[in-house]
Amino acid sequence: MEIKTIMVLGAGQMGSGIAQVCAQAGYSVILRDISDAFIERGMKVIDKNLQRNVEKGRMTAEEKDAVIGRIKTTLTLDDGAAADMVIEAIIEDAKLKNETFAALDRICPAHTILASNTSSLPITQIAAATGRPNKVIGMHFMNPVPVMKLVEVIRGIATDDETYRVVEDLAKKLDKVPVEVNDFPGFVSNRILLPMINEAVYCLMEGVGTVEGIDTVMRLGMNHPMGPLALADLIGLDTCLAIMEVLYEGFRDSKYRPCPLLRKYVTAGWLGRKSGRGFYTYS
Ligand code: CAA
């Protein structure tokens, strides 16, 4: 099956990045969100990223215009009727994802593959909301999408080989490296990354180190490109907490208990870069 048109749901930091790399790879993209303001913000980020490429001589201004021209924006899910593939990157809310996939199943043609960029929710459960669980799959991009090479490709229990093959091929065309993983809470990436971040927050709560101290230990001691608390701010503290909840619920193992300080920050609305304040403050 040949993919020509990709619908991306959600124009936030993940969705806008996914739309950008799909359009850069030559696909027609339909970027959908629920308000003009969200769409505008997402398109602004894409424009800024592409402009940087022009300034660095990696792309001409004409190429940039062509990429932007391949992205059509919409507020309606019904435009999924024209999509060969949908990549969902909406908020991490299981009920909303299930409803969205059930609606997509009604709207999209029978051949359309429905992928979720969920960071930890079970693909098998999302697939069960549709009448085509064999064509539902996880396609987990990393933040920032235009920079990070990895895509975790997650098979639900019913995902068929043809769907896997098409998605693996798509990831390669987007200049990413796909890695196949099975459907367990947090997959591989977040099962390993998030407990590390959570532990860093415990270190902070218990006074083992300061924010800067903890991050410096991990940057200079382990050669991580950024410290765990700075990375948490990049990911979004609400997303970090949601992933820890999925691990805790999914395994029922106390080692995944979300740190109370992480919960407190989220309750305060300190969500990281996107809200201007997390473990660091942003102007
Ligand atoms: N969007 C697009 N491009 C970006 C970007 C963004 N948000 N942030 C940085 N870049 C680009 C910069 O423009 C720069 O590109 P050029 O070299 O072409 O100029 C390049 O990335 C390097 O950026 P910087 O020099 O500013 O800074 P850096 O070298 O520290 O790199 C980083 C920034 C790529 C974010 C790096 O710090 C890094 O790799 N951090 C770790 C990121 C990570 O772990 N991501 C995974 C998060 S987990 C996840 O996403 C899964 C989940 O479900 C939670």
py3Dmol code that shows the C-alpha trace and the ligand (Angstrom):
import py3Dmol

protein = """\
ATOM      1  CA  MET A   1       0.000   0.000   0.000  1.00  0.00           C
ATOM      2  CA  GLU A   2       1.329   3.445  -0.910  1.00  0.00           C
ATOM      3  CA  ILE A   3       0.966   6.308   1.549  1.00  0.00           C
ATOM      4  CA  LYS A   4       0.387   9.695  -0.073  1.00  0.00           C
ATOM      5  CA  THR A   5      -1.666  11.669   2.428  1.00  0.00           C
ATOM      6  CA  ILE A   6      -1.034  11.686   6.171  1.00  0.00           C
ATOM      7  CA  MET A   7      -3.390  13.252   8.674  1.00  0.00           C
ATOM      8  CA  VAL A   8      -1.731  14.406  11.908  1.00  0.00           C
ATOM      9  CA  LEU A   9      -4.006  14.973  14.883  1.00  0.00           C
ATOM     10  CA  GLY A  10      -2.792  17.633  17.298  1.00  0.00           C
ATOM     11  CA  ALA A  11      -0.604  20.625  16.442  1.00  0.00           C
ATOM     12  CA  GLY A  12       1.250  20.695  19.769  1.00  0.00           C
ATOM     13  CA  GLN A  13       4.980  20.136  20.179  1.00  0.00           C
ATOM     14  CA  MET A  14       4.806  16.503  18.994  1.00  0.00           C
ATOM     15  CA  GLY A  15       2.092  16.893  16.325  1.00  0.00           C
ATOM     16  CA  SER A  16       3.667  19.952  14.708  1.00  0.00           C
ATOM     17  CA  GLY A  17       7.037  18.177  14.594  1.00  0.00           C
ATOM     18  CA  ILE A  18       5.467  15.083  13.031  1.00  0.00           C
ATOM     19  CA  ALA A  19       3.616  17.207  10.455  1.00  0.00           C
ATOM     20  CA  GLN A  20       6.887  18.986   9.621  1.00  0.00           C
ATOM     21  CA  VAL A  21       8.935  15.839   9.026  1.00  0.00           C
ATOM     22  CA  CYS A  22       6.126  14.248   6.977  1.00  0.00           C
ATOM     23  CA  ALA A  23       5.831  17.347   4.760  1.00  0.00           C
ATOM     24  CA  GLN A  24       9.626  17.532   4.426  1.00  0.00           C
ATOM     25  CA  ALA A  25       9.618  13.932   3.218  1.00  0.00           C
ATOM     26  CA  GLY A  26       7.178  14.918   0.443  1.00  0.00           C
ATOM     27  CA  TYR A  27       3.868  13.681   1.883  1.00  0.00           C
ATOM     28  CA  SER A  28       0.655  15.693   1.697  1.00  0.00           C
ATOM     29  CA  VAL A  29      -0.248  16.487   5.283  1.00  0.00           C
ATOM     30  CA  ILE A  30      -3.570  17.363   6.874  1.00  0.00           C
ATOM     31  CA  LEU A  31      -2.856  18.922  10.279  1.00  0.00           C
ATOM     32  CA  ARG A  32      -5.880  18.951  12.530  1.00  0.00           C
ATOM     33  CA  ASP A  33      -6.444  20.539  15.912  1.00  0.00           C
ATOM     34  CA  ILE A  34      -9.507  21.754  17.799  1.00  0.00           C
ATOM     35  CA  SER A  35      -8.902  25.514  17.612  1.00  0.00           C
ATOM     36  CA  ASP A  36      -7.398  28.052  15.214  1.00  0.00           C
ATOM     37  CA  ALA A  37      -5.092  29.251  17.992  1.00  0.00           C
ATOM     38  CA  PHE A  38      -3.525  25.778  18.405  1.00  0.00           C
ATOM     39  CA  ILE A  39      -3.106  25.418  14.630  1.00  0.00           C
ATOM     40  CA  GLU A  40      -1.515  28.861  14.350  1.00  0.00           C
ATOM     41  CA  ARG A  41       0.921  28.122  17.153  1.00  0.00           C
ATOM     42  CA  GLY A  42       1.905  24.799  15.577  1.00  0.00           C
ATOM     43  CA  MET A  43       2.393  26.321  12.120  1.00  0.00           C
ATOM     44  CA  LYS A  44       4.527  29.096  13.647  1.00  0.00           C
ATOM     45  CA  VAL A  45       6.857  26.493  15.188  1.00  0.00           C
ATOM     46  CA  ILE A  46       7.133  24.661  11.842  1.00  0.00           C
ATOM     47  CA  ASP A  47       7.860  27.933  10.034  1.00  0.00           C
ATOM     48  CA  LYS A  48      10.571  28.827  12.563  1.00  0.00           C
ATOM     49  CA  ASN A  49      12.240  25.403  12.287  1.00  0.00           C
ATOM     50  CA  LEU A  50      12.242  25.522   8.481  1.00  0.00           C
ATOM     51  CA  GLN A  51      13.483  29.117   8.442  1.00  0.00           C
ATOM     52  CA  ARG A  52      16.470  28.004  10.537  1.00  0.00           C
ATOM     53  CA  ASN A  53      17.181  25.367   7.883  1.00  0.00           C
ATOM     54  CA  VAL A  54      17.079  28.063   5.188  1.00  0.00           C
ATOM     55  CA  GLU A  55      19.425  30.287   7.178  1.00  0.00           C
ATOM     56  CA  LYS A  56      21.825  27.394   7.675  1.00  0.00           C
ATOM     57  CA  GLY A  57      21.812  26.692   3.915  1.00  0.00           C
ATOM     58  CA  ARG A  58      20.203  23.264   4.301  1.00  0.00           C
ATOM     59  CA  MET A  59      17.135  24.239   2.281  1.00  0.00           C
ATOM     60  CA  THR A  60      16.191  27.008  -0.145  1.00  0.00           C
ATOM     61  CA  ALA A  61      13.391  29.484   0.529  1.00  0.00           C
ATOM     62  CA  GLU A  62      11.455  27.847  -2.347  1.00  0.00           C
ATOM     63  CA  GLU A  63      11.844  24.415  -0.742  1.00  0.00           C
ATOM     64  CA  LYS A  64      10.619  25.820   2.547  1.00  0.00           C
ATOM     65  CA  ASP A  65       7.529  27.260   0.822  1.00  0.00           C
ATOM     66  CA  ALA A  66       6.889  23.913  -0.853  1.00  0.00           C
ATOM     67  CA  VAL A  67       7.047  22.097   2.509  1.00  0.00           C
ATOM     68  CA  ILE A  68       4.624  24.592   4.085  1.00  0.00           C
ATOM     69  CA  GLY A  69       2.426  24.278   0.986  1.00  0.00           C
ATOM     70  CA  ARG A  70       2.088  20.534   1.550  1.00  0.00           C
ATOM     71  CA  ILE A  71       0.478  21.120   4.956  1.00  0.00           C
ATOM     72  CA  LYS A  72      -3.250  21.758   4.870  1.00  0.00           C
ATOM     73  CA  THR A  73      -4.812  22.645   8.211  1.00  0.00           C
ATOM     74  CA  THR A  74      -8.276  21.793   9.446  1.00  0.00           C
ATOM     75  CA  LEU A  75     -10.509  21.769  12.509  1.00  0.00           C
ATOM     76  CA  THR A  76     -12.549  18.777  11.400  1.00  0.00           C
ATOM     77  CA  LEU A  77     -11.817  15.102  11.832  1.00  0.00           C
ATOM     78  CA  ASP A  78     -13.951  14.393   8.749  1.00  0.00           C
ATOM     79  CA  ASP A  79     -10.979  15.374   6.556  1.00  0.00           C
ATOM     80  CA  GLY A  80      -9.575  11.989   7.579  1.00  0.00           C
ATOM     81  CA  ALA A  81     -11.672  10.655   4.690  1.00  0.00           C
ATOM     82  CA  ALA A  82      -8.772  11.705   2.410  1.00  0.00           C
ATOM     83  CA  ALA A  83      -5.989  10.135   4.506  1.00  0.00           C
ATOM     84  CA  ASP A  84      -4.048   6.928   3.823  1.00  0.00           C
ATOM     85  CA  MET A  85      -2.535   7.158   7.266  1.00  0.00           C
ATOM     86  CA  VAL A  86      -3.425   9.008  10.469  1.00  0.00           C
ATOM     87  CA  ILE A  87      -0.885   9.785  13.189  1.00  0.00           C
ATOM     88  CA  GLU A  88      -2.617  10.842  16.391  1.00  0.00           C
ATOM     89  CA  ALA A  89      -0.705  13.152  18.746  1.00  0.00           C
ATOM     90  CA  ILE A  90      -3.446  14.555  20.982  1.00  0.00           C
ATOM     91  CA  ILE A  91      -3.335  14.735  24.776  1.00  0.00           C
ATOM     92  CA  GLU A  92      -2.624  11.581  26.800  1.00  0.00           C
ATOM     93  CA  ASP A  93      -6.201  10.876  27.787  1.00  0.00           C
ATOM     94  CA  ALA A  94      -7.269   7.255  27.247  1.00  0.00           C
ATOM     95  CA  LYS A  95     -10.993   8.024  26.930  1.00  0.00           C
ATOM     96  CA  LEU A  96     -10.402  10.807  24.401  1.00  0.00           C
ATOM     97  CA  LYS A  97      -8.021   8.641  22.383  1.00  0.00           C
ATOM     98  CA  ASN A  98     -10.530   5.772  22.294  1.00  0.00           C
ATOM     99  CA  GLU A  99     -13.314   8.131  21.153  1.00  0.00           C
ATOM    100  CA  THR A 100     -11.038   9.658  18.524  1.00  0.00           C
ATOM    101  CA  PHE A 101     -10.010   6.277  17.120  1.00  0.00           C
ATOM    102  CA  ALA A 102     -13.638   5.088  17.052  1.00  0.00           C
ATOM    103  CA  ALA A 103     -14.542   8.235  15.067  1.00  0.00           C
ATOM    104  CA  LEU A 104     -11.578   7.806  12.713  1.00  0.00           C
ATOM    105  CA  ASP A 105     -12.643   4.229  12.106  1.00  0.00           C
ATOM    106  CA  ARG A 106     -16.013   5.511  10.865  1.00  0.00           C
ATOM    107  CA  ILE A 107     -14.545   8.356   8.791  1.00  0.00           C
ATOM    108  CA  CYS A 108     -11.424   6.902   7.163  1.00  0.00           C
ATOM    109  CA  PRO A 109     -11.366   4.535   4.171  1.00  0.00           C
ATOM    110  CA  ALA A 110     -10.858   0.824   4.894  1.00  0.00           C
ATOM    111  CA  HIS A 111      -7.190   0.913   3.822  1.00  0.00           C
ATOM    112  CA  THR A 112      -6.209   3.753   6.203  1.00  0.00           C
ATOM    113  CA  ILE A 113      -3.685   2.878   8.922  1.00  0.00           C
ATOM    114  CA  LEU A 114      -4.392   4.483  12.297  1.00  0.00           C
ATOM    115  CA  ALA A 115      -1.262   5.183  14.336  1.00  0.00           C
ATOM    116  CA  SER A 116      -0.943   6.671  17.798  1.00  0.00           C
ATOM    117  CA  ASN A 117       2.015   8.661  19.070  1.00  0.00           C
ATOM    118  CA  THR A 118       0.975   7.823  22.624  1.00  0.00           C
ATOM    119  CA  SER A 119       3.914   7.868  25.009  1.00  0.00           C
ATOM    120  CA  SER A 120       2.624   4.974  27.116  1.00  0.00           C
ATOM    121  CA  LEU A 121      -1.056   4.072  26.696  1.00  0.00           C
ATOM    122  CA  PRO A 122      -1.734   0.518  25.464  1.00  0.00           C
ATOM    123  CA  ILE A 123      -2.035   0.260  21.674  1.00  0.00           C
ATOM    124  CA  THR A 124      -4.145  -2.888  22.084  1.00  0.00           C
ATOM    125  CA  GLN A 125      -6.735  -0.906  24.044  1.00  0.00           C
ATOM    126  CA  ILE A 126      -6.829   1.959  21.521  1.00  0.00           C
ATOM    127  CA  ALA A 127      -7.137  -0.596  18.699  1.00  0.00           C
ATOM    128  CA  ALA A 128     -10.072  -2.274  20.437  1.00  0.00           C
ATOM    129  CA  ALA A 129     -12.061   0.963  20.036  1.00  0.00           C
ATOM    130  CA  THR A 130     -12.016   0.399  16.264  1.00  0.00           C
ATOM    131  CA  GLY A 131     -13.280  -2.258  13.888  1.00  0.00           C
ATOM    132  CA  ARG A 132      -9.793  -2.526  12.329  1.00  0.00           C
ATOM    133  CA  PRO A 133      -7.408  -3.480  15.181  1.00  0.00           C
ATOM    134  CA  ASN A 134      -5.083  -5.085  12.610  1.00  0.00           C
ATOM    135  CA  LYS A 135      -4.473  -1.613  11.136  1.00  0.00           C
ATOM    136  CA  VAL A 136      -3.816   0.162  14.440  1.00  0.00           C
ATOM    137  CA  ILE A 137      -0.221   0.640  15.580  1.00  0.00           C
ATOM    138  CA  GLY A 138       1.954   2.806  17.810  1.00  0.00           C
ATOM    139  CA  MET A 139       4.361   5.236  16.195  1.00  0.00           C
ATOM    140  CA  HIS A 140       6.193   6.890  19.067  1.00  0.00           C
ATOM    141  CA  PHE A 141       8.319   9.856  18.025  1.00  0.00           C
ATOM    142  CA  MET A 142      10.767  11.567  20.381  1.00  0.00           C
ATOM    143  CA  ASN A 143      10.877  15.245  21.282  1.00  0.00           C
ATOM    144  CA  PRO A 144      12.084  17.380  19.491  1.00  0.00           C
ATOM    145  CA  VAL A 145      10.753  15.401  16.536  1.00  0.00           C
ATOM    146  CA  PRO A 146      12.777  17.088  13.752  1.00  0.00           C
ATOM    147  CA  VAL A 147      16.020  16.303  15.609  1.00  0.00           C
ATOM    148  CA  MET A 148      15.557  12.906  17.281  1.00  0.00           C
ATOM    149  CA  LYS A 149      16.226   9.842  15.137  1.00  0.00           C
ATOM    150  CA  LEU A 150      14.192   7.224  16.992  1.00  0.00           C
ATOM    151  CA  VAL A 151      10.665   6.049  16.297  1.00  0.00           C
ATOM    152  CA  GLU A 152       9.409   3.227  18.511  1.00  0.00           C
ATOM    153  CA  VAL A 153       6.975   1.165  16.453  1.00  0.00           C
ATOM    154  CA  ILE A 154       4.583  -0.636  18.765  1.00  0.00           C
ATOM    155  CA  ARG A 155       2.535  -3.607  17.744  1.00  0.00           C
ATOM    156  CA  GLY A 156      -0.806  -4.096  19.456  1.00  0.00           C
ATOM    157  CA  ILE A 157      -1.844  -7.691  19.935  1.00  0.00           C
ATOM    158  CA  ALA A 158      -3.779  -7.660  16.633  1.00  0.00           C
ATOM    159  CA  THR A 159      -1.502  -5.441  14.485  1.00  0.00           C
ATOM    160  CA  ASP A 160      -0.783  -7.310  11.254  1.00  0.00           C
ATOM    161  CA  ASP A 161       2.567  -7.684   9.484  1.00  0.00           C
ATOM    162  CA  GLU A 162       1.540  -5.558   6.497  1.00  0.00           C
ATOM    163  CA  THR A 163       0.652  -2.613   8.768  1.00  0.00           C
ATOM    164  CA  TYR A 164       3.968  -2.989  10.587  1.00  0.00           C
ATOM    165  CA  ARG A 165       5.877  -3.104   7.291  1.00  0.00           C
ATOM    166  CA  VAL A 166       4.187   0.042   5.905  1.00  0.00           C
ATOM    167  CA  VAL A 167       4.866   1.985   9.111  1.00  0.00           C
ATOM    168  CA  GLU A 168       8.474   0.808   9.336  1.00  0.00           C
ATOM    169  CA  ASP A 169       8.974   1.911   5.743  1.00  0.00           C
ATOM    170  CA  LEU A 170       7.321   5.276   6.453  1.00  0.00           C
ATOM    171  CA  ALA A 171       9.597   5.891   9.459  1.00  0.00           C
ATOM    172  CA  LYS A 172      12.643   5.270   7.240  1.00  0.00           C
ATOM    173  CA  LYS A 173      11.304   7.665   4.588  1.00  0.00           C
ATOM    174  CA  LEU A 174      11.017  10.291   7.353  1.00  0.00           C
ATOM    175  CA  ASP A 175      14.762   9.729   7.924  1.00  0.00           C
ATOM    176  CA  LYS A 176      14.099   8.076  11.275  1.00  0.00           C
ATOM    177  CA  VAL A 177      15.286   4.784  12.720  1.00  0.00           C
ATOM    178  CA  PRO A 178      12.336   2.517  13.604  1.00  0.00           C
ATOM    179  CA  VAL A 179      12.672   0.034  16.458  1.00  0.00           C
ATOM    180  CA  GLU A 180      10.022  -2.627  16.971  1.00  0.00           C
ATOM    181  CA  VAL A 181       8.749  -2.995  20.521  1.00  0.00           C
ATOM    182  CA  ASN A 182       5.845  -4.833  22.083  1.00  0.00           C
ATOM    183  CA  ASP A 183       2.848  -3.386  23.831  1.00  0.00           C
ATOM    184  CA  PHE A 184       3.777  -3.106  27.513  1.00  0.00           C
ATOM    185  CA  PRO A 185       3.296  -0.030  29.726  1.00  0.00           C
ATOM    186  CA  GLY A 186       5.766   2.700  28.748  1.00  0.00           C
ATOM    187  CA  PHE A 187       7.081   0.522  25.879  1.00  0.00           C
ATOM    188  CA  VAL A 188      10.908   0.602  26.123  1.00  0.00           C
ATOM    189  CA  SER A 189      11.751   4.319  25.964  1.00  0.00           C
ATOM    190  CA  ASN A 190       9.565   5.597  28.751  1.00  0.00           C
ATOM    191  CA  ARG A 191       9.830   2.496  30.912  1.00  0.00           C
ATOM    192  CA  ILE A 192      13.515   3.321  31.243  1.00  0.00           C
ATOM    193  CA  LEU A 193      13.556   7.117  30.894  1.00  0.00           C
ATOM    194  CA  LEU A 194      10.683   8.106  33.169  1.00  0.00           C
ATOM    195  CA  PRO A 195      11.764   6.181  36.289  1.00  0.00           C
ATOM    196  CA  MET A 196      15.120   7.951  35.902  1.00  0.00           C
ATOM    197  CA  ILE A 197      13.420  11.344  35.740  1.00  0.00           C
ATOM    198  CA  ASN A 198      11.127  10.391  38.643  1.00  0.00           C
ATOM    199  CA  GLU A 199      14.172   9.391  40.714  1.00  0.00           C
ATOM    200  CA  ALA A 200      15.790  12.746  39.927  1.00  0.00           C
ATOM    201  CA  VAL A 201      12.696  14.458  41.347  1.00  0.00           C
ATOM    202  CA  TYR A 202      12.971  12.284  44.484  1.00  0.00           C
ATOM    203  CA  CYS A 203      16.615  13.389  44.802  1.00  0.00           C
ATOM    204  CA  LEU A 204      15.442  16.983  44.632  1.00  0.00           C
ATOM    205  CA  MET A 205      12.592  16.423  47.120  1.00  0.00           C
ATOM    206  CA  GLU A 206      14.891  14.696  49.596  1.00  0.00           C
ATOM    207  CA  GLY A 207      17.521  17.417  49.288  1.00  0.00           C
ATOM    208  CA  VAL A 208      20.176  15.100  47.872  1.00  0.00           C
ATOM    209  CA  GLY A 209      21.043  17.781  45.330  1.00  0.00           C
ATOM    210  CA  THR A 210      19.842  21.053  43.838  1.00  0.00           C
ATOM    211  CA  VAL A 211      18.148  21.249  40.427  1.00  0.00           C
ATOM    212  CA  GLU A 212      21.393  22.420  38.832  1.00  0.00           C
ATOM    213  CA  GLY A 213      23.460  19.911  40.819  1.00  0.00           C
ATOM    214  CA  ILE A 214      21.359  16.909  39.828  1.00  0.00           C
ATOM    215  CA  ASP A 215      21.342  17.916  36.159  1.00  0.00           C
ATOM    216  CA  THR A 216      25.076  18.615  36.139  1.00  0.00           C
ATOM    217  CA  VAL A 217      25.817  15.172  37.619  1.00  0.00           C
ATOM    218  CA  MET A 218      23.914  13.498  34.810  1.00  0.00           C
ATOM    219  CA  ARG A 219      25.264  15.755  32.044  1.00  0.00           C
ATOM    220  CA  LEU A 220      28.921  15.640  32.989  1.00  0.00           C
ATOM    221  CA  GLY A 221      28.970  12.291  34.759  1.00  0.00           C
ATOM    222  CA  MET A 222      26.912  10.286  32.284  1.00  0.00           C
ATOM    223  CA  ASN A 223      27.275  12.426  29.169  1.00  0.00           C
ATOM    224  CA  HIS A 224      23.520  12.940  28.840  1.00  0.00           C
ATOM    225  CA  PRO A 225      22.864  15.887  26.491  1.00  0.00           C
ATOM    226  CA  MET A 226      20.635  17.485  29.118  1.00  0.00           C
ATOM    227  CA  GLY A 227      19.931  16.746  32.771  1.00  0.00           C
ATOM    228  CA  PRO A 228      16.809  14.780  33.784  1.00  0.00           C
ATOM    229  CA  LEU A 229      15.061  17.800  35.308  1.00  0.00           C
ATOM    230  CA  ALA A 230      15.681  19.965  32.237  1.00  0.00           C
ATOM    231  CA  LEU A 231      14.455  17.059  30.109  1.00  0.00           C
ATOM    232  CA  ALA A 232      11.327  16.756  32.268  1.00  0.00           C
ATOM    233  CA  ASP A 233      10.648  20.443  31.603  1.00  0.00           C
ATOM    234  CA  LEU A 234      11.062  19.789  27.858  1.00  0.00           C
ATOM    235  CA  ILE A 235       8.713  16.788  27.870  1.00  0.00           C
ATOM    236  CA  GLY A 236       6.159  18.533  30.126  1.00  0.00           C
ATOM    237  CA  LEU A 237       5.711  17.646  33.790  1.00  0.00           C
ATOM    238  CA  ASP A 238       2.054  16.709  33.231  1.00  0.00           C
ATOM    239  CA  THR A 239       3.145  14.219  30.564  1.00  0.00           C
ATOM    240  CA  CYS A 240       5.875  12.854  32.872  1.00  0.00           C
ATOM    241  CA  LEU A 241       3.324  12.350  35.650  1.00  0.00           C
ATOM    242  CA  ALA A 242       0.817  10.736  33.268  1.00  0.00           C
ATOM    243  CA  ILE A 243       3.474   8.248  32.096  1.00  0.00           C
ATOM    244  CA  MET A 244       4.472   7.401  35.680  1.00  0.00           C
ATOM    245  CA  GLU A 245       0.786   6.800  36.489  1.00  0.00           C
ATOM    246  CA  VAL A 246       0.533   4.413  33.521  1.00  0.00           C
ATOM    247  CA  LEU A 247       3.646   2.514  34.695  1.00  0.00           C
ATOM    248  CA  TYR A 248       2.382   2.425  38.295  1.00  0.00           C
ATOM    249  CA  GLU A 249      -1.114   1.276  37.290  1.00  0.00           C
ATOM    250  CA  GLY A 250       0.145  -1.072  34.585  1.00  0.00           C
ATOM    251  CA  PHE A 251       2.678  -2.993  36.697  1.00  0.00           C
ATOM    252  CA  ARG A 252       1.210  -2.387  40.176  1.00  0.00           C
ATOM    253  CA  ASP A 253       4.789  -2.207  41.387  1.00  0.00           C
ATOM    254  CA  SER A 254       5.715   0.434  43.989  1.00  0.00           C
ATOM    255  CA  LYS A 255       9.009   1.141  42.245  1.00  0.00           C
ATOM    256  CA  TYR A 256       7.017   3.210  39.745  1.00  0.00           C
ATOM    257  CA  ARG A 257       5.328   5.400  42.405  1.00  0.00           C
ATOM    258  CA  PRO A 258       5.194   8.961  41.026  1.00  0.00           C
ATOM    259  CA  CYS A 259       7.224  11.347  43.177  1.00  0.00           C
ATOM    260  CA  PRO A 260       4.912  13.547  45.319  1.00  0.00           C
ATOM    261  CA  LEU A 261       6.963  16.615  44.351  1.00  0.00           C
ATOM    262  CA  LEU A 262       6.298  15.919  40.647  1.00  0.00           C
ATOM    263  CA  ARG A 263       2.585  15.730  41.452  1.00  0.00           C
ATOM    264  CA  LYS A 264       2.784  18.983  43.419  1.00  0.00           C
ATOM    265  CA  TYR A 265       4.410  20.836  40.503  1.00  0.00           C
ATOM    266  CA  VAL A 266       1.708  19.621  38.136  1.00  0.00           C
ATOM    267  CA  THR A 267      -1.025  20.630  40.601  1.00  0.00           C
ATOM    268  CA  ALA A 268       0.545  24.108  40.764  1.00  0.00           C
ATOM    269  CA  GLY A 269       0.445  24.359  36.958  1.00  0.00           C
ATOM    270  CA  TRP A 270       4.254  24.301  36.782  1.00  0.00           C
ATOM    271  CA  LEU A 271       4.408  22.119  33.696  1.00  0.00           C
ATOM    272  CA  GLY A 272       7.853  22.976  32.352  1.00  0.00           C
ATOM    273  CA  ARG A 273       8.768  24.962  29.265  1.00  0.00           C
ATOM    274  CA  LYS A 274       5.238  25.141  27.925  1.00  0.00           C
ATOM    275  CA  SER A 275       3.927  26.970  31.010  1.00  0.00           C
ATOM    276  CA  GLY A 276       7.049  29.082  31.563  1.00  0.00           C
ATOM    277  CA  ARG A 277       7.948  27.360  34.816  1.00  0.00           C
ATOM    278  CA  GLY A 278       8.926  23.861  35.848  1.00  0.00           C
ATOM    279  CA  PHE A 279      12.165  22.936  37.590  1.00  0.00           C
ATOM    280  CA  TYR A 280      13.590  25.957  35.757  1.00  0.00           C
ATOM    281  CA  THR A 281      11.919  29.215  34.740  1.00  0.00           C
ATOM    282  CA  TYR A 282      11.615  30.247  31.089  1.00  0.00           C
ATOM    283  CA  SER A 283      11.035  33.683  29.639  1.00  0.00           C
TER     284      SER A 283
END
"""
ligand_1 = """\
54
CAA
N 12.795 21.802 17.512
C 13.565 21.694 16.417
N 14.908 21.708 16.451
C 15.503 21.844 17.646
C 14.769 21.967 18.838
C 13.357 21.967 18.738
N 12.564 22.047 19.822
N 15.635 22.084 19.870
C 16.866 22.033 19.337
N 16.801 21.892 18.006
C 17.899 21.787 17.068
C 18.687 23.070 17.063
O 18.160 23.993 16.165
C 20.046 22.585 16.615
O 20.005 22.370 15.217
P 21.267 22.793 14.322
O 22.424 21.989 14.829
O 20.829 22.409 12.983
O 21.433 24.228 14.533
C 20.155 21.197 17.245
O 18.808 20.799 17.540
C 20.970 21.235 18.506
O 20.382 22.198 19.362
P 21.201 23.133 20.360
O 22.568 23.341 19.840
O 20.362 24.334 20.647
O 21.218 22.352 21.732
P 21.717 20.905 22.050
O 22.926 20.523 21.273
O 21.736 20.840 23.523
O 20.529 19.968 21.543
C 18.637 18.733 22.107
C 19.212 20.127 21.976
C 18.578 18.078 20.741
C 17.212 18.928 22.641
C 19.531 17.896 23.076
O 19.704 18.582 24.271
C 18.961 16.536 23.370
O 19.127 15.600 22.602
N 18.300 16.424 24.532
C 17.640 15.168 24.923
C 16.322 15.057 24.212
C 15.617 13.817 24.578
O 16.032 13.003 25.400
N 14.446 13.634 23.950
C 13.589 12.509 24.227
C 12.553 12.960 25.191
S 11.526 11.642 25.630
C 10.327 11.656 24.494
O 10.205 12.483 23.659
C 9.399 10.526 24.604
C 8.239 10.725 25.449
O 7.220 10.094 25.188
C 8.257 11.526 26.688
"""
view = py3Dmol.view(width=600, height=400)
view.addModel(protein, "pdb")
view.setStyle({"model": 0}, {"cartoon": {"style": "trace"}})
view.addModel(ligand_1, "xyz")
view.setStyle({"model": 1}, {"stick": {}})
view.zoomTo()
view.show()
